[in-house]
């Protein structure tokens, strides 16, 4: 294993332009860890908030900061006491050290699973955040067969999985997205609605049992205004408003287990769920990747290839 690796870094809060790639010492695995040579690492909207400073009160950065949690790759070194994996194993999982956007990363074995052979590297490397977030969001509203659930940002990285999970439960789904996503949503049994001035009026004409917000506070307020019970409103982004209004904000942390990751990877691997990879970028173009993500029109995941 090479004693040098490359990793995304930022030294101050700011836009994508603060992101760069540095050469650093290759991590050494601690007890219970392995080093993974990363083949793919997804990027996520939450990382924008951390890097820009918008989430500094909740998730402060320590500079110089690394970035990223999603990862897939090959085990190249074992820490003391590791028996769960061997060198050469293909794995996927996550880092909670903001370190996955790199050529090599040290990860506790409890945060990895064996990568199903049917998954591409791009799918495996972009799976964790969207899978755990979607799983937690759907579980939070406890959808029952025949109910109707509205989903904002229904064609985004998390949304594409949320609507599929809901349909698997026999739920009627209203997917709020742009008109460009109508065909994709309809093909998966989702009723598309477009964000805009008349959205509240359209939704008011429907009996909606629960609401999953994947975009921002305006949808949490809309759900409350529609009279949806607050214990059946879930947001993955509007944390302060959720606390103020007494709605749910159950994020990926509550579904960050090997069991959930194994279940979701299996569903994608056998074709039961479709995990969309919108684009791939080399590690050196991480700023370009985030510039594209920040347009907020990506259907599926953007993935870095170290």
TIDO-436854 format. One line per 8 residues: number of its first residue (from 0); for each residue x, y, z of N, C-alpha, C. Coordinates in steps of 0.1 Angstrom, whole numbers, plus 5000, padded with zeros to 4 digits. Layout:
NUM) X:Y:Z:X:Y:Z:X:Y:Z ~ ... .
END
This chain:
0) 5008:4988:5000:5000:5000:5000:5009:5012:5000 ~ 5006:5022:4991:5013:5034:4990:5012:5042:5003 ~ 5023:5049:5007:5023:5056:5020:5018:5070:5018 ~ 5014:5074:5006:5007:5087:5004:4994:5085:4997 ~ 4984:5093:5000:4971:5092:4994:4967:5107:4991 ~ 4955:5108:4985:4950:5121:4981:4936:5123:4987 ~ 4933:5135:4991:4920:5137:4998:4915:5151:4996 ~ 4902:5152:4995:4895:5165:4994:4897:5172:5007 .
8) 4900:5185:5006:4902:5194:5018:4895:5207:5015 ~ 4891:5214:5026:4888:5228:5025:4893:5235:5038 ~ 4899:5247:5037:4905:5254:5048:4897:5265:5054 ~ 4886:5268:5048:4877:5279:5052:4863:5276:5047 ~ 4853:5283:5053:4840:5281:5048:4838:5289:5035 ~ 4830:5284:5026:4828:5291:5013:4821:5282:5003 ~ 4821:5287:4991:4815:5280:4980:4824:5268:4975 ~ 4820:5262:4964:4828:5250:4959:4842:5254:4956 .
16) 4845:5267:4954:4859:5271:4950:4869:5268:4962 ~ 4864:5267:4974:4873:5264:4985:4878:5249:4986 ~ 4872:5241:4978:4875:5227:4978:4888:5224:4969 ~ 4897:5216:4974:4908:5212:4967:4913:5198:4971 ~ 4922:5193:4964:4927:5179:4967:4942:5180:4971 ~ 4945:5175:4983:4958:5175:4988:4964:5161:4989 ~ 4977:5160:4988:4984:5148:4991:4987:5147:5006 ~ 4983:5136:5012:4984:5134:5027:4990:5120:5030 .
24) 4995:5118:5042:4999:5104:5045:4987:5094:5044 ~ 4989:5083:5039:4979:5073:5039:4975:5069:5053 ~ 4962:5068:5056:4958:5065:5070:4962:5051:5074 ~ 4965:5050:5087:4969:5037:5093:4957:5032:5101 ~ 4952:5020:5099:4940:5015:5106:4943:5014:5121 ~ 4934:5019:5129:4934:5017:5144:4928:5003:5147 ~ 4928:4999:5159:4922:4987:5163:4907:4987:5159 ~ 4903:4976:5152:4889:4975:5148:4886:4983:5135 .
32) 4896:4988:5128:4894:4995:5116:4901:4988:5104 ~ 4897:4991:5092:4904:4987:5080:4906:5000:5072 ~ 4916:4999:5063:4918:5009:5053:4912:5005:5040 ~ 4904:5013:5034:4897:5010:5022:4904:5019:5011 ~ 4908:5013:5000:4912:5020:4988:4899:5023:4981 ~ 4895:5036:4980:4882:5041:4976:4881:5040:4961 ~ 4871:5034:4956:4868:5033:4942:4857:5043:4938 ~ 4848:5047:4947:4837:5056:4944:4833:5062:4958 .
40) 4830:5075:4957:4825:5082:4969:4814:5092:4965 ~ 4802:5090:4970:4791:5099:4967:4793:5113:4974 ~ 4786:5123:4968:4785:5136:4974:4771:5139:4977 ~ 4768:5148:4987:4755:5149:4993:4752:5164:4996 ~ 4739:5168:4996:4736:5182:4999:4740:5186:5013 ~ 4740:5177:5023:4744:5181:5036:4758:5186:5037 ~ 4767:5181:5028:4781:5185:5028:4782:5199:5023 ~ 4772:5204:5015:4772:5218:5011:4770:5227:5023 .
48) 4761:5223:5031:4758:5231:5043:4770:5232:5053 ~ 4777:5220:5054:4788:5220:5063:4799:5229:5057 ~ 4802:5227:5045:4814:5234:5038:4811:5249:5037 ~ 4798:5253:5035:4795:5267:5033:4795:5275:5047 ~ 4793:5267:5057:4792:5273:5071:4777:5275:5075 ~ 4768:5271:5066:4754:5273:5069:4749:5264:5081 ~ 4757:5253:5083:4753:5244:5094:4764:5244:5105 ~ 4771:5255:5106:4782:5255:5115:4778:5254:5130 .
56) 4766:5258:5133:4761:5257:5147:4758:5242:5150 ~ 4753:5235:5141:4749:5221:5143:4761:5211:5140 ~ 4768:5214:5129:4779:5206:5125:4791:5214:5121 ~ 4798:5220:5131:4810:5228:5129:4821:5221:5122 ~ 4829:5228:5114:4841:5222:5108:4853:5226:5115 ~ 4863:5217:5116:4876:5220:5121:4886:5220:5109 ~ 4893:5231:5108:4902:5232:5096:4916:5228:5098 ~ 4922:5222:5088:4917:5218:5075:4907:5207:5077 .
64) 4896:5207:5069:4886:5197:5070:4886:5188:5058 ~ 4884:5175:5061:4881:5166:5050:4866:5166:5047 ~ 4862:5157:5038:4848:5158:5034:4843:5144:5030 ~ 4830:5141:5033:4824:5129:5027:4822:5118:5037 ~ 4811:5111:5034:4807:5099:5042:4806:5086:5034 ~ 4799:5088:5022:4796:5076:5014:4810:5071:5008 ~ 4811:5057:5007:4823:5052:5001:4820:5037:4997 ~ 4828:5033:4987:4829:5019:4983:4843:5017:4978 .
72) 4849:5005:4981:4862:5003:4976:4867:4989:4981 ~ 4881:4988:4981:4887:4975:4984:4895:4976:4997 ~ 4894:4966:5005:4902:4966:5018:4916:4963:5015 ~ 4925:4972:5019:4939:4971:5017:4948:4970:5029 ~ 4942:4972:5041:4950:4970:5053:4940:4967:5065 ~ 4944:4959:5074:4936:4955:5086:4942:4961:5099 ~ 4934:4966:5107:4938:4970:5121:4938:4958:5130 ~ 4944:4960:5142:4945:4949:5151:4931:4944:5155 .
80) 4930:4931:5156:4917:4925:5160:4907:4923:5150 ~ 4909:4927:5137:4899:4927:5127:4898:4913:5121 ~ 4887:4907:5122:4884:4893:5116:4873:4893:5107 ~ 4865:4904:5106:4853:4905:5098:4856:4906:5083 ~ 4868:4912:5080:4872:4914:5066:4886:4909:5063 ~ 4889:4907:5050:4902:4904:5046:4907:4913:5036 ~ 4920:4915:5034:4925:4923:5024:4920:4918:5010 ~ 4916:4927:5002:4910:4923:4989:4895:4923:4988 .
88) 4889:4923:5000:4874:4923:5001:4869:4936:4994 ~ 4858:4935:4987:4851:4947:4981:4840:4950:4991 ~ 4840:4963:4996:4831:4967:5006:4824:4980:5002 ~ 4813:4983:5010:4807:4997:5009:4803:5001:5023 ~ 4801:5013:5025:4798:5018:5038:4799:5033:5040 ~ 4804:5037:5052:4804:5051:5054:4815:5055:5065 ~ 4820:5067:5064:4828:5073:5074:4821:5084:5081 ~ 4823:5085:5094:4817:5096:5102:4828:5106:5105 .
96) 4840:5105:5098:4851:5114:5101:4853:5125:5090 ~ 4843:5126:5081:4844:5135:5069:4856:5132:5061 ~ 4857:5120:5057:4870:5116:5051:4869:5107:5038 ~ 4857:5104:5034:4855:5094:5023:4859:5099:5010 ~ 4859:5112:5007:4863:5117:4994:4878:5118:4993 ~ 4884:5106:4991:4898:5104:4991:4902:5092:4984 ~ 4915:5089:4982:4919:5077:4976:4919:5065:4986 ~ 4921:5069:4999:4922:5059:5010:4915:5064:5022 .
104) 4908:5056:5030:4902:5060:5042:4902:5049:5052 ~ 4904:5052:5065:4903:5042:5076:4889:5043:5081 ~ 4883:5031:5082:4869:5030:5086:4867:5019:5096 ~ 4859:5021:5107:4856:5010:5116:4848:4999:5109 ~ 4851:4987:5112:4844:4975:5105:4829:4976:5107 ~ 4824:4982:5118:4810:4982:5120:4803:4991:5110 ~ 4810:4999:5102:4804:5008:5093:4806:5004:5078 ~ 4809:4991:5077:4811:4985:5063:4803:4972:5062 .
112) 4799:4969:5049:4794:4956:5046:4801:4951:5033 ~ 4800:4939:5030:4805:4934:5017:4796:4939:5006 ~ 4803:4944:4996:4795:4949:4984:4789:4938:4976 ~ 4776:4938:4974:4770:4928:4965:4777:4929:4951 ~ 4780:4918:4945:4786:4918:4932:4778:4925:4921 ~ 4765:4925:4923:4756:4931:4912:4756:4946:4912 ~ 4761:4952:4923:4762:4967:4924:4774:4972:4917 ~ 4773:4983:4909:4784:4989:4903:4792:4997:4914 .
120) 4804:5000:4911:4811:5008:4921:4804:5022:4924 ~ 4799:5028:4913:4792:5041:4914:4780:5039:4923 ~ 4772:5029:4921:4760:5027:4929:4764:5025:4944 ~ 4774:5016:4946:4778:5013:4960:4784:5025:4967 ~ 4792:5033:4960:4798:5044:4966:4789:5056:4969 ~ 4777:5056:4962:4767:5066:4964:4755:5062:4973 ~ 4756:5050:4979:4745:5044:4985:4741:5049:4999 ~ 4751:5050:5008:4749:5051:5022:4739:5062:5026 .
128) 4743:5075:5023:4735:5086:5028:4721:5085:5023 ~ 4719:5083:5010:4705:5083:5005:4697:5071:5010 ~ 4704:5060:5011:4697:5048:5016:4692:5049:5030 ~ 4702:5053:5039:4698:5055:5053:4688:5066:5055 ~ 4690:5077:5048:4681:5088:5050:4667:5085:5045 ~ 4666:5078:5033:4653:5074:5028:4646:5064:5037 ~ 4653:5054:5042:4648:5044:5051:4642:5051:5063 ~ 4650:5060:5069:4646:5066:5082:4634:5075:5079 .
136) 4634:5082:5068:4622:5092:5065:4609:5084:5063 ~ 4610:5073:5056:4598:5065:5054:4593:5059:5067 ~ 4602:5054:5074:4599:5047:5087:4592:5058:5097 ~ 4597:5070:5096:4592:5081:5105:4577:5083:5103 ~ 4572:5082:5091:4558:5086:5089:4549:5073:5089 ~ 4555:5061:5091:4547:5049:5093:4536:5047:5082 ~ 4540:5047:5070:4530:5046:5059:4523:5033:5059 ~ 4509:5033:5057:4501:5021:5056:4496:5019:5042 .
144) 4494:5007:5037:4489:5005:5024:4476:5012:5021 ~ 4475:5019:5010:4463:5026:5006:4463:5041:5011 ~ 4473:5045:5019:4474:5059:5023:4480:5067:5012 ~ 4479:5080:5013:4486:5089:5004:4497:5097:5011 ~ 4509:5097:5006:4520:5104:5012:4525:5114:5001 ~ 4527:5127:5005:4533:5136:4996:4548:5137:4999 ~ 4556:5139:4989:4571:5139:4990:4576:5151:4982 ~ 4583:5161:4989:4590:5172:4982:4603:5167:4977 .
152) 4608:5174:4967:4621:5170:4961:4621:5155:4957 ~ 4610:5151:4951:4608:5136:4949:4617:5130:4939 ~ 4624:5138:4931:4633:5132:4921:4648:5134:4924 ~ 4651:5139:4937:4664:5140:4941:4671:5127:4945 ~ 4683:5128:4950:4690:5116:4954:4683:5108:4965 ~ 4677:5114:4975:4670:5107:4985:4656:5105:4980 ~ 4650:5115:4973:4636:5113:4969:4633:5102:4960 ~ 4643:5099:4951:4640:5088:4942:4639:5074:4949 .
160) 4646:5073:4960:4645:5061:4968:4633:5062:4977 ~ 4629:5073:4983:4618:5074:4991:4605:5070:4984 ~ 4603:5076:4972:4591:5073:4965:4590:5058:4961 ~ 4601:5052:4958:4601:5037:4955:4598:5029:4968 ~ 4604:5033:4979:4601:5026:4992:4586:5027:4995 ~ 4581:5039:4993:4566:5041:4996:4558:5032:4987 ~ 4561:5032:4974:4553:5024:4965:4554:5009:4968 ~ 4566:5004:4973:4567:4990:4977:4558:4987:4989 .
168) 4554:4997:4997:4545:4995:5008:4530:4996:5004 ~ 4527:4998:4991:4514:5000:4987:4508:5013:4989 ~ 4516:5023:4990:4512:5037:4993:4510:5045:4980 ~ 4500:5053:4980:4498:5063:4969:4508:5075:4971 ~ 4515:5078:4962:4526:5088:4964:4524:5100:4954 ~ 4524:5112:4960:4524:5125:4953:4538:5130:4953 ~ 4545:5130:4942:4559:5135:4941:4560:5149:4936 ~ 4565:5158:4945:4566:5172:4941:4580:5174:4935 .
176) 4580:5178:4923:4593:5180:4915:4590:5189:4903 ~ 4600:5191:4895:4598:5199:4883:4592:5190:4872 ~ 4587:5197:4862:4580:5190:4851:4589:5180:4844 ~ 4602:5183:4844:4612:5175:4837:4612:5160:4843 ~ 4607:5159:4855:4607:5145:4861:4594:5138:4861 ~ 4584:5144:4854:4570:5138:4853:4571:5123:4848 ~ 4578:5121:4837:4578:5108:4831:4584:5098:4840 ~ 4596:5101:4846:4602:5092:4855:4593:5088:4867 .
184) 4587:5098:4872:4578:5096:4884:4566:5087:4880 ~ 4559:5091:4869:4548:5083:4865:4551:5068:4862 ~ 4563:5066:4856:4567:5052:4853:4568:5044:4865 ~ 4570:5050:4877:4572:5043:4890:4559:5044:4898 ~ 4548:5048:4892:4535:5048:4899:4533:5060:4908 ~ 4541:5071:4906:4540:5083:4914:4532:5093:4906 ~ 4523:5100:4914:4516:5112:4908:4524:5124:4909 ~ 4529:5130:4898:4537:5142:4899:4529:5154:4901 .
192) 4534:5163:4909:4529:5177:4911:4541:5186:4910 ~ 4539:5198:4905:4550:5208:4903:4550:5218:4914 ~ 4562:5221:4919:4563:5232:4929:4559:5245:4922 ~ 4553:5254:4929:4549:5267:4924:4537:5273:4932 ~ 4532:5284:4927:4522:5291:4934:4509:5284:4937 ~ 4505:5274:4928:4493:5268:4930:4494:5254:4937 ~ 4506:5251:4942:4508:5237:4947:4499:5235:4960 ~ 4498:5245:4969:4490:5243:4981:4476:5241:4977 .
200) 4471:5247:4967:4457:5245:4963:4455:5231:4957 ~ 4465:5227:4949:4464:5213:4944:4464:5203:4955 ~ 4473:5204:4965:4474:5195:4975:4461:5195:4984 ~ 4456:5207:4986:4444:5208:4995:4432:5200:4989 ~ 4432:5197:4976:4421:5190:4970:4423:5175:4972 ~ 4434:5170:4978:4437:5156:4980:4437:5153:4995 ~ 4433:5141:4999:4434:5137:5013:4448:5131:5014 ~ 4456:5138:5022:4470:5134:5023:4472:5130:5038 .
208) 4478:5118:5039:4479:5112:5053:4492:5115:5059 ~ 4503:5118:5051:4516:5121:5057:4524:5129:5046 ~ 4534:5135:5051:4542:5144:5042:4557:5142:5046 ~ 4565:5139:5036:4580:5138:5038:4586:5149:5030 ~ 4593:5158:5038:4600:5170:5032:4615:5167:5030 ~ 4619:5168:5018:4633:5166:5014:4640:5178:5009 ~ 4633:5190:5010:4638:5202:5004:4640:5213:5013 ~ 4630:5217:5022:4632:5229:5030:4620:5233:5038 .
216) 4621:5243:5046:4611:5247:5056:4597:5250:5050 ~ 4597:5256:5038:4584:5259:5032:4575:5248:5031 ~ 4580:5236:5029:4572:5224:5027:4567:5219:5041 ~ 4575:5221:5051:4570:5218:5065:4558:5226:5069 ~ 4560:5239:5066:4548:5249:5069:4536:5245:5061 ~ 4538:5241:5048:4527:5237:5039:4520:5225:5045 ~ 4528:5215:5049:4522:5203:5055:4514:5206:5067 ~ 4519:5215:5076:4511:5219:5088:4498:5226:5084 .
224) 4500:5235:5074:4488:5243:5070:4477:5233:5064 ~ 4481:5222:5058:4472:5213:5052:4465:5205:5062 ~ 4469:5206:5075:4463:5199:5086:4467:5184:5088 ~ 4479:5181:5082:4485:5168:5084:4489:5166:5098 ~ 4486:5155:5105:4491:5154:5119:4506:5156:5120 ~ 4510:5163:5130:4524:5167:5131:4533:5155:5133 ~ 4528:5144:5139:4536:5132:5141:4538:5124:5128 ~ 4531:5129:5117:4532:5122:5104:4538:5132:5094 .
232) 4545:5142:5098:4553:5151:5090:4567:5149:5093 ~ 4575:5146:5083:4590:5143:5085:4598:5153:5076 ~ 4608:5159:5081:4618:5166:5073:4632:5161:5075 ~ 4640:5161:5065:4654:5157:5066:4663:5170:5066 ~ 4657:5182:5066:4666:5193:5064:4662:5205:5073 ~ 4649:5207:5076:4645:5219:5084:4644:5216:5098 ~ 4656:5214:5104:4657:5209:5118:4651:5219:5128 ~ 4655:5232:5127:4650:5242:5137:4635:5243:5136 .
240) 4629:5244:5124:4615:5245:5123:4608:5232:5128 ~ 4614:5221:5125:4608:5208:5130:4606:5209:5145 ~ 4617:5214:5152:4616:5214:5167:4605:5225:5171 ~ 4605:5236:5164:4595:5246:5167:4581:5242:5166 ~ 4578:5234:5155:4565:5230:5152:4561:5216:5157 ~ 4570:5209:5162:4568:5196:5167:4565:5185:5157 ~ 4573:5187:5146:4572:5176:5136:4585:5168:5136 ~ 4586:5157:5129:4597:5148:5130:4609:5153:5121 .
248) 4621:5149:5125:4633:5152:5118:4642:5140:5120 ~ 4638:5129:5115:4646:5117:5117:4655:5114:5105 ~ 4668:5117:5107:4677:5116:5096:4685:5103:5095 ~ 4695:5103:5087:4702:5090:5084:4709:5084:5096 ~ 4712:5092:5107:4718:5086:5119:4710:5075:5125 ~ 4697:5076:5124:4688:5067:5130:4687:5054:5122 ~ 4692:5054:5110:4692:5042:5102:4706:5038:5098 ~ 4716:5042:5105:4730:5039:5101:4734:5027:5108 .
256) 4729:5016:5103:4733:5003:5108:4737:4993:5097 ~ 4745:4983:5100:4748:4973:5090:4736:4966:5085 ~ 4726:4964:5094:4714:4957:5089:4706:4965:5079 ~ 4704:4978:5081:4697:4987:5072:4705:4988:5059 ~ 4718:4989:5060:4727:4991:5048:4726:4978:5039 ~ 4727:4966:5046:4726:4953:5039:4713:4952:5032 ~ 4702:4956:5039:4688:4954:5033:4687:4963:5021 ~ 4691:4976:5022:4690:4985:5011:4699:4982:4999 .
264) 4712:4977:5002:4721:4973:4992:4715:4961:4984 ~ 4709:4952:4992:4703:4940:4986:4691:4943:4977 ~ 4683:4953:4981:4672:4957:4972:4676:4964:4959 ~ 4687:4971:4960:4693:4977:4948:4699:4966:4939 ~ 4706:4957:4946:4713:4947:4938:4704:4938:4931 ~ 4692:4935:4937:4683:4925:4930:4673:4932:4921 ~ 4674:4946:4920:4666:4953:4911:4653:4958:4917 ~ 4651:4955:4930:4638:4959:4936:4638:4974:4938 .
272) 4649:4981:4939:4650:4995:4940:4660:5000:4929 ~ 4657:5011:4924:4666:5017:4914:4674:5028:4920 ~ 4687:5027:4921:4696:5038:4926:4702:5045:4914 ~ 4698:5058:4911:4702:5065:4900:4715:5072:4902 ~ 4724:5070:4893:4737:5078:4893:4736:5088:4882 ~ 4735:5101:4886:4733:5111:4876:4746:5115:4869 ~ 4757:5114:4876:4770:5118:4869:4781:5113:4878 ~ 4793:5112:4872:4805:5109:4879:4816:5119:4876 .
280) 4824:5122:4885:4835:5132:4883:4848:5126:4889 ~ 4859:5129:4883:4872:5125:4890:4874:5133:4903 ~ 4881:5128:4912:4883:5135:4925:4888:5149:4923 ~ 4897:5152:4913:4902:5165:4911:4892:5175:4907 ~ 4880:5171:4902:4870:5180:4898:4859:5180:4909 ~ 4862:5179:4921:4852:5179:4932:4844:5192:4932 ~ 4851:5203:4929:4844:5216:4929:4834:5217:4918 ~ 4837:5211:4907:4827:5210:4896:4815:5202:4900 .
288) 4818:5191:4906:4807:5182:4911:4797:5189:4920 ~ 4803:5196:4929:4794:5204:4938:4787:5215:4932 ~ 4794:5222:4922:4787:5232:4915:4775:5227:4908 ~ 4776:5215:4902:4764:5208:4896:4754:5205:4906 ~ 4758:5199:4917:4748:5195:4928:4740:5207:4933 ~ 4747:5218:4934:4741:5230:4940:4730:5237:4931 ~ 4729:5232:4919:4718:5237:4910:4705:5231:4915 ~ 4706:5220:4922:4694:5213:4928:4684:5208:4918 .
296) 4690:5203:4907:4681:5197:4896:4686:5183:4893 ~ 4695:5178:4901:4700:5164:4898:4690:5153:4902 ~ 4688:5145:4892:4680:5133:4895:4689:5121:4899 ~ 4690:5118:4911:4699:5107:4916:4711:5113:4922 ~ 4722:5105:4923:4734:5108:4929:4745:5112:4920 ~ 4754:5121:4925:4766:5125:4918:4777:5118:4926 ~ 4787:5111:4919:4797:5103:4926:4810:5107:4921 ~ 4820:5108:4930:4834:5110:4927:4841:5097:4925 .
304) 4850:5097:4915:4858:5085:4913:4873:5089:4915 ~ 4878:5085:4927:4892:5088:4930:4903:5082:4920 .
END
